[in-house]
Amino acid sequence: MCTWTESDSLRKHMLAVEAAMRAYARRFGEDEEKWGITGLLHDMDYERHPTPEEHPMVGVRELESRGYPDDLLHAIKGHADYLDVPRDTLMSKTLYAVDELSGFIVACALMRPEGLENMKAKSVRKKMKQKSFAAAVNREDIVRGAEELGVDLGEHIEFVAGALRERSGELGFTPRED
């Protein structure tokens, strides 16, 4: 990840997605290490190869050449709607469901004095209605991700926020002095 990605913000995004993937792996009784690595590497090529013609397939080919498992590669391909790769595994559905949402939750947390602490779905959903806030985040993908995963959107938001809170230091949120 660090070899391919220099941007601190993209690295933090990948760490956030990793945290959410690990939390869901624990919840679903899946391989936490594999799911975490999938989240960590899903955007490894984005900085160098951001176009739909290249991302995420440049990264997928690199990971494939290094022997990464097919289900990990499938999930990474599935997070890009334009590839039309079916999200037909729990891991691929989860990656899609946490990707945009993780970025949006971090954006929300950056606007709050308490960061990720006590973040509630209601406040995140309110921000989702503000089109100018974190405008690059596709709200439809957030909603579709929760639907495909079969989870209530509010519960999903709070679950992912909780997963990110566990890694708040790595994501750049420092505890505040009272």
C-alpha positions in Angstrom: 0.0 0.0 0.0 2.7 2.5 1.0 4.8 1.7 -2.1 1.9 2.5 -4.4 0.2 5.3 -2.4 2.0 8.5 -1.2 -1.1 10.6 -0.4 -1.8 10.7 3.4 -5.5 11.1 2.8 -5.8 8.1 0.5 -3.7 6.0 2.9 -6.1 7.0 5.7 -9.1 6.1 3.6 -7.6 2.7 3.0 -7.0 2.3 6.7 -10.5 3.3 7.4 -11.9 0.8 5.0 -9.6 -1.9 6.5 -11.0 -1.1 10.0 -14.6 -1.4 8.7 -13.8 -4.7 6.9 -12.1 -6.2 9.9 -15.1 -5.3 12.1 -17.6 -6.8 9.7 -15.4 -9.9 9.3 -15.6 -10.4 13.1 -19.3 -9.8 13.1 -19.9 -12.4 10.3 -17.3 -14.9 11.6 -15.1 -14.5 8.5 -11.4 -14.3 8.0 -10.5 -11.0 9.6 -7.0 -10.9 8.1 -8.1 -11.5 4.6 -11.0 -9.0 4.8 -8.8 -6.4 6.4 -6.1 -6.8 3.6 -8.9 -6.5 1.0 -10.0 -3.2 2.5 -6.4 -2.0 2.9 -5.5 -2.7 -0.8 -8.7 -1.9 -2.6 -7.5 1.5 -3.8 -3.8 0.8 -3.9 -3.6 1.8 -7.6 -5.9 4.8 -7.4 -3.3 7.5 -7.0 -1.2 6.4 -10.0 -4.1 5.0 -12.1 -7.3 6.9 -11.2 -9.3 6.4 -14.5 -12.0 3.7 -15.0 -9.8 2.3 -17.7 -7.1 1.5 -15.1 -8.5 1.4 -11.6 -8.8 -1.1 -9.9 -7.5 -3.5 -12.6 -3.9 -2.3 -12.5 -3.8 -3.1 -8.8 -5.7 -6.3 -9.3 -3.2 -7.5 -11.9 -0.3 -6.7 -9.5 -2.0 -8.5 -6.6 -2.8 -11.5 -8.8 0.9 -11.7 -9.9 1.8 -11.8 -6.2 -0.5 -14.7 -5.5 -3.4 -13.0 -3.7 -6.5 -15.1 -3.5 -9.2 -14.9 -6.1 -12.0 -13.9 -3.6 -9.9 -10.9 -2.5 -9.4 -9.9 -6.2 -13.1 -10.4 -7.0 -14.1 -8.1 -4.1 -11.7 -5.4 -5.2 -13.1 -5.6 -8.8 -16.6 -5.5 -7.4 -16.1 -2.2 -5.6 -16.0 -0.5 -9.1 -19.5 -0.3 -10.5 -18.3 0.4 -14.0 -16.6 -3.0 -14.2 -19.9 -4.8 -13.9 -18.4 -7.5 -11.7 -21.2 -9.0 -9.6 -21.0 -8.5 -5.9 -22.0 -12.1 -5.2 -20.0 -12.8 -2.1 -20.3 -11.5 1.4 -16.8 -10.0 1.2 -17.5 -8.1 -2.1 -20.8 -6.8 -0.8 -19.2 -5.6 2.4 -16.3 -3.9 0.7 -18.7 -2.0 -1.5 -20.9 -1.1 1.5 -18.1 0.3 3.6 -16.0 2.1 1.0 -17.9 5.3 0.3 -19.4 5.3 3.8 -16.0 5.2 5.5 -14.9 8.3 3.6 -18.1 10.1 4.4 -18.0 9.3 8.1 -14.4 10.6 8.2 -15.5 13.8 6.5 -18.3 14.2 9.0 -15.9 13.5 11.9 -13.5 16.2 10.6 -16.3 18.8 11.0 -17.0 17.8 14.6 -15.0 19.0 17.7 -15.4 15.5 19.1 -14.3 13.7 15.9 -15.6 10.2 15.8 -16.8 10.1 19.4 -20.5 9.7 19.9 -21.2 9.9 16.2 -24.8 8.9 15.5 -26.5 7.8 12.3 -29.0 10.7 12.5 -26.2 13.3 12.2 -24.5 11.4 9.3 -27.8 11.0 7.5 -28.5 14.7 7.9 -25.1 15.5 6.3 -25.9 13.1 3.5 -28.8 15.4 2.5 -26.4 18.3 2.1 -25.2 17.9 -1.5 -22.4 20.4 -1.1 -20.9 18.5 1.9 -18.3 16.0 0.8 -19.7 16.4 -2.7 -17.4 13.7 -4.2 -19.0 11.0 -2.1 -21.8 9.2 -3.9 -24.7 8.9 -1.5 -26.5 6.4 -3.8 -23.6 4.1 -3.4 -23.8 4.3 0.4 -27.5 3.5 0.3 -27.1 0.7 -2.3 -24.2 -0.8 -0.3 -26.3 -1.2 2.8 -29.2 -2.6 0.8 -26.9 -5.2 -1.0 -25.4 -6.2 2.3 -28.9 -6.5 3.8 -28.4 -4.2 6.7 -30.4 -1.2 8.0 -28.6 2.0 6.9 -28.7 3.6 10.3 -27.3 0.5 12.0 -24.7 0.2 9.2 -23.6 3.9 9.7 -23.2 3.4 13.5 -21.4 0.1 13.1 -18.8 1.6 10.6 -18.4 4.7 12.8 -17.7 2.4 15.7 -15.1 0.5 13.7 -13.4 3.7 12.7 -13.5 5.0 16.3 -11.4 2.0 17.3 -8.7 3.2 15.0 -9.2 6.9 15.5 -5.5 7.6 16.2 -4.3 6.0 13.0 -7.0 7.9 11.1 -5.7 11.2 12.5 -8.2 11.8 15.3 -6.5 12.5 18.6 -8.3 12.3 21.9 -9.3 15.8 23.1 -8.4 17.1 26.5 -11.4 17.9 28.7 
